[in-house]
Amino acid sequence: MPLALLALAISAFGIGTTEFVMMGLLPDVADDLGTSVPTAGYLVSAYALGVVIGAPLLTALGSRMPRRRMLVALMALFTVGNLASALAPTFGLLIAGRLLAGLPHGAFFGVGAVVAARLVREGRQARAVATMFLGLTIANIIGVPAATLLGQQLGWRATFLVVAAIGLVAMAALVRLLPPLPAGERTGLGRELRALGHRQVLLGLLTTVFGFAGVFAVYSYLASMMTEVTGFAAGSVPLVLALFGIGMTLGALAAGPLTDRALRPTLYGSLAALALVLTAFHFTAHLKGAALVTVVLIGAVGFLTTTPLQMLVMHQARQAPTLAAASNQSAFNLANAGGAWVGGLALSAGWGWTAPPLVGAVLATLGLAVAVLAGFLDRGAHDASRIVARSAAPDAEPTAGAELPAGDHRR
C-alpha cells in the first residue's frame, strides 16, 4: 500500500477522536460552563449537523480544486474548529466551534476515499479506502480513551488543543506524502450533481441511513446497557467501548479484501450478520462474557458494512464520485442521529434496556432490503441495456465488460 495512505489514516484518526471524545467529556464541559449534561449533549448534535451540512457544501465549493490542496484545506478548517473549541469562553461559542470542526468531516472522507482508490491499482481500491478508515477505528481504541483521560486530568480544553495539534501533523503528512493528482482527474460540479441524482446512488445512500442506524441504535445506549442490564461497574465502560473499537478495526481489516472480491455479496452478508448479531444481543446482554463477545461482533459486522457502502456509491457515480462519496458521510451521520433517536423512542416507550438491539436489528434488515432491491434493479437495468445493444447489433460479440453489471464486482 502507498505510504500516502498513512497521511489519510492520520487525518482520519484526528477526525475520529474529536467526533467521539465529546461523549466522555460532557460532564466536565457542563460543570465548567455552568450548564446541564443534557444541554451539553447539543455539542454532539452540533458536530453531526456540521458533517451533514459541510459534506455536500464544501465538496461543491472545492469541486475544481486540486485534491491534495483541498484535503489540506479541509484539515486546516478542522484544526481551526478544534482550536476555537479549546478557546471558547462560552457555551454558545463552543457550539459554534464544534459545528465548525464538523464541517470538513464528510468532505474529507468523501474526497479522501476517491483519492485513496486512485492511489492503488485496479482490484485493491476497497482495501485502500478501508486503510484510510482504519484511522477512524483506531481512534476509538486509543485516541478517544486517551483524550478523555487527558480531559479529565487537565481539563476538557486540553483535549481539543491536542486534537488541533494532530490536525497540524495530518496537514504536514498530507503535504509531504500525498502526490498531486493529474488535472484530468478533476470533474465539474454539474457532473457531480448529476451523478449524485443517479437512482443507484440514492438507493446506496438510503442503505447507509437504514443499515448503519442499526449500529447506533445500540451504541448510543451501550454504556447504560452494560451497567443496568449486564451488571458492569461504571468504571468498566471504557473497556467495553474499547472492545467495540477493536471489533470495528477487525471489521475494517476484513472489509477491504472482501469488498474488492465481491462488493454486493459483502454488503448483503454484513447487513444480514448485523441484524442477527443485534438480535442475539437482546439475549446475551444478560451474561457478562457473552455480552462482551457480542459487543466485539457488533463493532466488527457494523464496520464491515462501511467500506462496501462507500465503494458502492463511488462505483455507481464512477464518472464523478466525489460528491456522492462525501454525501455518504452525511448519510452515516444521519444514521447516527436517527438510530439514537429510534432507540430512544423504544426506551421512552418502556420496552426496557434490551429493546434498542431489536430496534437496531429491524433497521439493519430494512437496510438489507433496500440493498437487495438496488441490486435487483441494477441487474435488471443492465440486462435491458444488453438486450437493446444486441438488437441494434445482432452480429456483434458482447464485450467482456458487458457480462458484469456495474457495481457487482464478482470474480
Long-range contacts (C-beta under 8 A, 24 or more apart in sequence): 1-120, 1-124, 1-127, 1-128, 1-131, 2-119, 2-120, 2-128, 3-177, 4-119, 4-177, 4-178, 4-179, 5-116, 5-119, 5-128, 5-131, 5-132, 6-173, 6-177, 7-170, 7-173, 7-174, 7-176, 7-177, 7-178, 8-71, 8-112, 8-115, 8-116, 8-131, 8-132, 8-135, 8-174, 8-178, 9-131, 9-132, 9-134, 9-135, 9-138, 10-135, 10-166, 10-169, 10-170, 10-173, 11-71, 11-75, 11-108, 11-112, 11-135, 11-167, 11-170, 11-173, 11-174, 12-109, 12-112, 12-132, 12-133, 12-134, 12-135, 12-136, 12-139, 13-135, 13-136, 13-138, 13-139, 13-143, 13-166, 13-170, 14-75, 14-78, 14-135, 14-139, 14-143, 14-163, 14-166, 14-167, 14-169, 14-170, 15-78, 15-105, 15-108, 15-109, 15-135, 15-136, 15-139, 16-135, 16-136, 16-137, 16-138, 16-139, 16-140, 16-143, 16-144, 17-139, 17-143, 17-144, 17-147, 17-163, 17-166, 18-47, 18-78, 18-82, 18-101, 18-160, 18-163, 19-47, 19-102, 19-105, 19-139, 20-139, 20-140, 20-144, 21-143, 21-144, 21-147, 21-148, 21-151, 21-159, 21-163, 22-47, 22-98, 24-144, 24-148, 24-151, 24-238, 25-148, 25-151, 25-152, 25-156, 25-159, 28-151, 28-152, 28-155, 28-156, 29-94, 29-156, 32-155, 32-156, 33-90, 33-91, 33-94, 34-91, 35-91, 39-91, 40-91, 42-95, 43-94, 43-95, 43-98, 45-337, 46-95, 46-96, 46-98, 46-99, 46-102, 47-98, 47-99, 47-101, 47-102, 47-105, 48-102, 48-333, 48-336, 48-337, 49-99, 49-102, 50-81, 50-98, 50-99, 50-100, 50-101, 50-102, 50-103, 50-105, 51-102, 51-103, 51-105, 51-106, 51-329, 51-330, 51-333, 52-106, 52-330, 52-333, 52-334, 53-103, 54-102, 54-103, 54-104, 54-105, 54-106, 54-107, 55-105, 55-106, 55-107, 55-110, 55-326, 55-327, 55-329, 55-330, 56-106, 56-323, 56-326, 56-327, 56-330, 57-103, 57-107, 58-103, 58-104, 58-106, 58-107, 58-326, 59-106, 59-107, 59-110, 59-111, 59-192, 59-322, 59-323, 59-326, 59-327, 60-189, 60-192, 60-193, 60-323, 62-107, 62-111, 63-186, 63-187, 63-188, 63-189, 63-192, 63-322, 63-323, 64-186, 64-188, 64-189, 66-180, 66-181, 66-183, 66-186, 67-111, 67-114, 67-115, 67-180, 67-181, 67-185, 67-186, 68-115, 68-174, 68-175, 68-178, 68-179, 68-180, 68-181, 70-107, 70-111, 71-108, 71-111, 71-112, 71-115, 71-174, 71-178, 72-171, 72-174, 72-175, 74-104, 74-107, 74-108, 74-111, 75-104, 75-108, 75-167, 75-170, 75-171, 75-174, 76-167, 76-171, 77-103, 77-104, 78-104, 78-105, 78-108, 78-167, 79-164, 79-167, 79-168, 79-171, 82-160, 82-161, 82-163, 82-164, 82-167, 83-160, 83-161, 83-164, 85-160, 86-157, 86-158, 86-159, 86-160, 86-161, 86-164, 87-157, 97-160, 105-329, 105-333, 106-326, 106-327, 106-329, 106-330, 106-333, 107-326, 107-329, 109-133, 109-325, 109-326, 109-329, 110-322, 110-323, 110-324, 110-325, 110-326, 110-327, 110-328, 110-329, 111-322, 111-325, 111-326, 113-310, 113-314, 113-325, 114-314, 114-321, 114-322, 114-325, 115-178, 115-181, 117-311, 117-314, 118-181, 118-185, 119-179, 123-260, 124-260, 125-260, 125-311, 126-255, 126-256, 126-257, 126-258, 126-259, 126-260, 126-263, 126-307, 126-308, 126-311, 127-256, 127-257, 127-259, 127-260, 128-256, 129-256, 129-307, 129-310, 129-311, 130-252, 130-253, 130-255, 130-256, 130-259, 130-307, 131-256, 133-252, 133-303, 133-306, 133-307, 133-310, 134-249, 134-252, 134-253, 136-248, 136-252, 137-245, 137-248, 137-249, 137-251, 137-252, 137-303, 138-245, 138-249, 139-245, 140-241, 140-242, 140-244, 140-245, 140-248, 141-242, 141-245, 141-246, 141-249, 144-241, 144-245, 145-238, 145-241, 145-242, 148-238, 187-319, 187-320, 187-322, 188-320, 189-323, 191-319, 191-320, 192-317, 192-320, 192-322, 192-323, 192-324, 193-323, 194-320, 195-317, 195-319, 195-320, 195-321, 195-323, 195-324, 196-317, 196-323, 196-324, 196-327, 198-316, 198-317, 198-324, 199-377, 200-316, 200-374, 200-377, 200-378, 200-407, 201-313, 201-316, 201-317, 201-324, 203-370, 203-371, 203-373, 203-374, 203-377, 204-309, 204-312, 204-313, 204-316, 204-324, 204-328, 204-374, 205-313, 205-324, 205-327, 205-328, 205-331, 206-331, 206-370, 207-267, 207-271, 207-309, 207-312, 207-367, 207-370, 207-371, 207-374, 208-309, 208-313, 208-328, 208-331, 208-332, 208-335, 208-367, 209-331, 209-334, 209-335, 209-338, 209-367, 210-335, 210-363, 210-364, 210-366, 210-367, 210-370, 211-271, 211-274, 211-305, 211-309, 211-335, 211-363, 211-364, 211-366, 211-367, 211-368, 211-370, 211-371, 212-302, 212-305, 212-306, 212-309, 212-331, 212-332, 212-335, 212-336, 212-339, 212-367, 213-334, 213-335, 213-336, 213-338, 213-339, 213-342, 213-360, 213-363, 213-367, 214-274, 214-275, 214-278, 214-302, 214-339, 214-359, 214-360, 214-361, 214-362, 214-363, 214-364, 214-367, 215-274, 215-298, 215-302, 215-335, 215-339, 215-360, 215-364, 216-335, 216-336, 216-337, 216-338, 216-339, 216-340, 216-343, 216-360, 217-278, 217-339, 217-340, 217-342, 217-343, 217-356, 217-357, 217-359, 217-360, 217-363, 218-278, 218-281, 218-298, 218-339, 218-343, 218-356, 218-357, 218-360, 219-244, 219-298, 219-339, 220-336, 220-339, 220-340, 220-343, 220-344, 220-356, 221-340, 221-343, 221-344, 221-347, 221-353, 221-356, 222-295, 224-353, 225-285, 225-353, 225-354, 225-356, 226-291, 228-353, 229-285, 229-286, 229-353, 229-354, 230-285, 230-286, 230-287, 230-288, 230-291, 231-288, 232-288, 240-292, 240-295, 243-292, 243-295, 243-296, 243-299, 244-295, 244-296, 244-298, 244-299, 245-299, 246-296, 246-299, 247-295, 247-296, 247-297, 247-298, 247-299, 247-300, 247-302, 247-303, 248-299, 248-300, 248-302, 248-303, 249-303, 250-296, 250-299, 250-300, 251-299, 251-300, 251-301, 251-302, 251-303, 251-304, 251-306, 252-303, 252-304, 252-306, 252-307, 254-300, 254-304, 255-303, 255-304, 255-305, 255-306, 255-307, 255-308, 256-307, 258-304, 258-308, 259-307, 259-308, 259-311, 259-409, 260-409, 261-409, 261-411, 262-409, 262-410, 262-411, 263-308, 263-311, 263-312, 263-315, 263-407, 263-408, 263-409, 264-308, 264-312, 264-371, 264-375, 264-407, 264-408, 264-409, 264-410, 265-410, 266-304, 266-308, 267-305, 267-308, 267-309, 267-312, 267-371, 268-368, 268-371, 268-372, 268-375, 270-301, 270-304, 270-305, 270-308, 271-305, 271-364, 271-365, 271-367, 271-368, 271-371, 272-368, 273-301, 273-304, 274-298, 274-301, 274-302, 274-304, 274-305, 274-360, 274-361, 274-364, 275-361, 275-362, 275-364, 275-365, 275-368, 276-361, 277-301, 278-357, 278-358, 278-360, 278-361, 278-364, 279-357, 279-358, 279-361, 281-354, 281-357, 282-354, 282-355, 282-357, 282-358, 282-361, 283-354, 285-353, 285-354, 285-357, 286-354, 305-367, 306-332, 312-407, 315-406, 315-407, 315-409, 316-378, 316-406, 316-407, 318-406, 339-363, 375-408, 378-405, 378-406, 378-407, 378-408, 379-405, 379-408, 382-406
